[in-house]
Every structure is written in C-alpha cells, then in structure tokens.
C-alpha cells in the first residue's frame, strides 16, 4: 500500500514539473513585416499624440498561435493605414468542444 502511494506521488510530482513556454514577438526585425507598433492593454501606451482610426479584432483556429494572431493583426492595421495598435488583449472564443484564440485592440495613427 505504501509503495502504491509513493508511486502515485512520484508520478504527480513528475507531471507537475513539466512546463511549456510560449512567447509573443511584439516587434519584428523581418523587413517584410509591417512596421506597426503593438501596445498591450494595461501595460504600455504610446508617448506620441495619436488619433483613433478603428477597433480591430482578429481570430484564428484552434491551431493558431498568439504570434500568428499578432502577425495577422499587424498586417490588417497596416492596410488600414494605422501606425500602431493599442489596448491589445488576447482572449478565447468558446467553440464546440474547444475555444478559438483571438486578439483585439484599437488602431491608431500618429499626429
């Protein structure tokens, strides 16, 4: 009995030690990537004066990464003529047996 408890505890501790790390590149050195600045909600704000162009939201599929969402968001902001997107927020849209990743924000143009 003690051996079974020890094995169960060992397995639980081992599983608990596993980690997964993701990152989101808010800026890019890629020359093909639009030069759109990204400011996360409640963390960053631009120091330049700006005017608001529009609200924007981008969603993906269950396999879409946060990096892919940011790339899509930046491309759309660039097409809209924006210089940056502020108040960027990641969230999930409930869908059947899973959820779909999405990101939203406010498109701005510097004065």
N, C-alpha and C positions, 0 to 999 in steps of 0.2 A: 504494500500500500504506500509506504513512504517513497519507494522507488518511482511509482507512477506519478505521485505529486511532484517529485523532483524533476522528472522528465517533462511534465506539463509546464512547470515553472520555467525550465530551461528553454523550452520552445517559445513560450510567451515573451521572455526576455530577449531572445534572439530576434523574433519578429518585430519587437518594439524598437530594436536598434537599427532597423533598416530605414533609410531615408531616401527621399527623392528631391532633387533641386531643379528648379526652373528659373529662368531669368527672362526679362523683357528688355530688349535694347530700345531705349527711347530715342537715341540718336544713332546715326549710321555714317560710316566713312565711305560707304558704297556710292560711287559717282552717279549710278542710275537711280538711287533712292531720292525721292523728293526732299528738299531742304525745309521740311516742315518741323517746327518745334513741338514737343509734346510736354504738357504740364499736367501732372497727376492731381486729382481732387484732394483738397485739404493739405497738400504738401508744398506745391510750388505755384508761383504766379509770375507772369512776365513783368519786367520792370519798365518796359516801354509802354507808351499810351497806345490804346487799340480801340477798334470798333468791332462789335459783334456782327458776324455775317449770317450764321445759322447754327442750328442744333444738328448734331450728326450722330448716327448710331450705325454700327457695323456688327453683324453676327456671322457666325460660321457654322460648321457642322460639328458633330461630336468629336471629330478628329482634328479640329482646328486648334492651333496653339495660340497663346497670347501674343507671341511675336508676329504670327501671321495676321492676327487681328490689327495690330499696330501698323503693319505694313499696308494693309488694305485701307485703314483709316487715313494714313498719311497721303496715300495716292488720291483718295477722294477729296481731302482737304486741298491738295494741290490743284485738282481740277476745278474746285470751287473758287480758286484764287486766294485762298487763305494763306497766311504766314505761319499760323500756329493753331493748335487745338488745346483748349484749357479745360479744367474740371474733368479730366479723363477718368472714367470709372469702369472697372471690369465687373461683370455680373453674369449670371446664368439664367437662361430662359427655360423653364420646365417644359419637357417634351417627352411624350410617351413613357418610356422606361429609363430615360436618361435626362440630360439637360444640354442645352446648346450654349456655348460661350459667346459672349457679346461684349462690346465696349461702346461707350457713348461719351460725348463731350460737346464743347461749344467751339465753333470755328471763328477765328478772329483774324483781322487784318490790321497790321501796324499803321499808325498815322504818320 
